[in-house]
Amino acid sequence: MHQQKFEGDITYTQGDAAAVEHATPESPGVIESPGSLTGGGRARLAIAAFANNSTIRVSVTGQPDFVVTTAARGKALVVYCTGLGG
């Protein structure tokens, strides 16, 4: 059996008429990078796996809230927050 992993699995065995797709369920989340900051640092937030066209309010301590809207496949653009940490 051959298998490919990329946002799920695709499997096929020699002689199969077609490959079979096995979707992997996604969980909504926010990913930040780096994990810790120093004063005045800059962070990236990736907002992923929400329903398409979801409106998400993001709150960061000491900063005004902002809103992002997810696009295709429930992913938002990467957002840069500056002046954080300390």
Secondary structure as GFF3:
##gff-version 3
##sequence-region A 1 86
A	DSSP	beta_strand	2	5	.	.	.	ID=ss1
A	DSSP	beta_strand	8	12	.	.	.	ID=ss2
A	DSSP	beta_strand	20	23	.	.	.	ID=ss3
A	DSSP	beta_strand	29	33	.	.	.	ID=ss4
A	DSSP	beta_strand	41	48	.	.	.	ID=ss5
A	DSSP	beta_strand	55	58	.	.	.	ID=ss6
A	DSSP	beta_strand	66	69	.	.	.	ID=ss7
A	DSSP	three_ten_helix	72	74	.	.	.	ID=ss8
A	DSSP	beta_strand	79	84	.	.	.	ID=ss9
###
